[in-house]
Amino acid sequence: MFFLLLILLSSSIFFFSRTQDDRIAALSDTIIFEFRSALSSEMAQLLSFSLALAENGDLKEALQKEDESNGYQILRNITERFKKHTHMTSLRLQALTPDFFILARSWDEGFEGMPIWWFRDDLETLKNNKQPKVGMETGRLLTFKSTIPIRSNKKLLGYLEVIHLIDEFSVKLRSKGIELFALMDEVYLEKASLMRDFPRLFGRVIANQNYNISLKRRIEDIETNKLFAKQFFMQDNRLFLWEPMYNGEGDEIGGYLLVLSENSLRNFEADSQNFLRFGQFSEEDIKQALELNGQNFGSFKSGYDRDLVGLLSKLHEEDKRELEQEAREILNLYEKNELIDIILDNKYQEKKNGVIE
């Protein structure tokens, strides 16, 4: 009887432990899915914002005339306006010449004419294809960067870079009970001169300066081998999640450590009817983010074609004249059936009688 009870007790403990592990694994998958969606949404919004700003007529004129002083004033005014009226308080803009020298930057004067190609490996691809790009990129700092070609007709005038610090993204996650440590591999410190004195964790550089200092001390001793092997790890009633960090080229440059307290975990689990807890991102944002992440362009041939055509309706008449011409040239390369698919994808549901010409 004693041995029978011992076996039953051991079995109960085993199955309880197994159930707990399955529960944590499922919860981890959900949180990581949400995090990826939010991260992609952040980049999708930054890209759309950059495409709109790149059509600024005054900025085009400053690039054509190589007017550094006027360029600085234009970028400065834009960032001040957005800092005042939106949540984008860490927004930074810089205009680059076609060969990647600084024309002007919004946050500092005195760097006009400085080359940036020597410490920005991500610009090599842009140099070859001259297409818009967005991603988490290394440089002097690790930041979200969107780089957009600026054209007049078909002539390349230069590039606009919209830069967003990861600290604001960290604040969004914290409001939902998630502490973020954005960890960059130390190999990039050779060029990331502004990060050389940043603190380290797991032998990597903590990129977001608003990390939780007291929590950092507690995490330094966790078993990293288990964390990296399983991508999640429970210790002291906290859930630790590890998500690799990739740049715009798809190269792994570090990782994101997400930490949730026991209370945050309970809140996530209680919200079983709707796991989309990142309230500041609409369902449409998430959809766009997933399309960007999976390179799903609908009936368009590329993400650039889709974003360009979608942006036209959001611009003032005087801003979109040149952009309309580029859109016409792009759409002229589409077959009739492809154009019909684009129209249908835009959710026109009225019944029409007639012939598609």
Stockholm file with secondary structure:
# STOCKHOLM 1.0

chainA/1-357         MFFLLLILLSSSIFFFSRTQDDRIAALSDTIIFEFRSALSSEMAQLLSFSLALAENGDLKEALQKEDESNGYQILRNITERFKKHTHMTSLRLQALTPDFFILARSWDEGFEGMPIWWFRDDLETLKNNKQPKVGMETGRLLTFKSTIPIRSNKKLLGYLEVIHLIDEFSVKLRSKGIELFALMDEVYLEKASLMRDFPRLFGRVIANQNYNISLKRRIEDIETNKLFAKQFFMQDNRLFLWEPMYNGEGDEIGGYLLVLSENSLRNFEADSQNFLRFGQFSEEDIKQALELNGQNFGSFKSGYDRDLVGLLSKLHEEDKRELEQEAREILNLYEKNELIDIILDNKYQEKKNGVIE
#=GR chainA/1-357 SS CHHHHHHHHHHHHHHHHHHHHHHHHHHHHHHHHHHHHHHHHHHHHHHHHHHHHTTCHHHHHHHHHTCHHHHHHHHHHHHHHHHHHSSCTTCEEEEECTTSBEEEETTBSSCTTCBCGGGCTTHHHHHHHCCCEEEEECSSSCEEEEEEEEEETTEEEEEEEEEEEHHHHHHHHHTTTEEEEEEEEGGGGGTCGGGTTSCEETTEEECCTTCCHHHHHHHTTSCHHHHHHHSEEEETTEEEEEEEEECTTSCEEEEEEEEECHHHHHHHHHCCSCCCCCTTSCHHHHHHHHHHHHTCCTTSSSHHHHHHHHHHTTSCGGGSHHHHHHHHHHHTTSCHHHHHHHHHHTTCCCCCCSCCC
#=GC SS_cons         CHHHHHHHHHHHHHHHHHHHHHHHHHHHHHHHHHHHHHHHHHHHHHHHHHHHHTTCHHHHHHHHHTCHHHHHHHHHHHHHHHHHHSSCTTCEEEEECTTSBEEEETTBSSCTTCBCGGGCTTHHHHHHHCCCEEEEECSSSCEEEEEEEEEETTEEEEEEEEEEEHHHHHHHHHTTTEEEEEEEEGGGGGTCGGGTTSCEETTEEECCTTCCHHHHHHHTTSCHHHHHHHSEEEETTEEEEEEEEECTTSCEEEEEEEEECHHHHHHHHHCCSCCCCCTTSCHHHHHHHHHHHHTCCTTSSSHHHHHHHHHHTTSCGGGSHHHHHHHHHHHTTSCHHHHHHHHHHTTCCCCCCSCCC
//
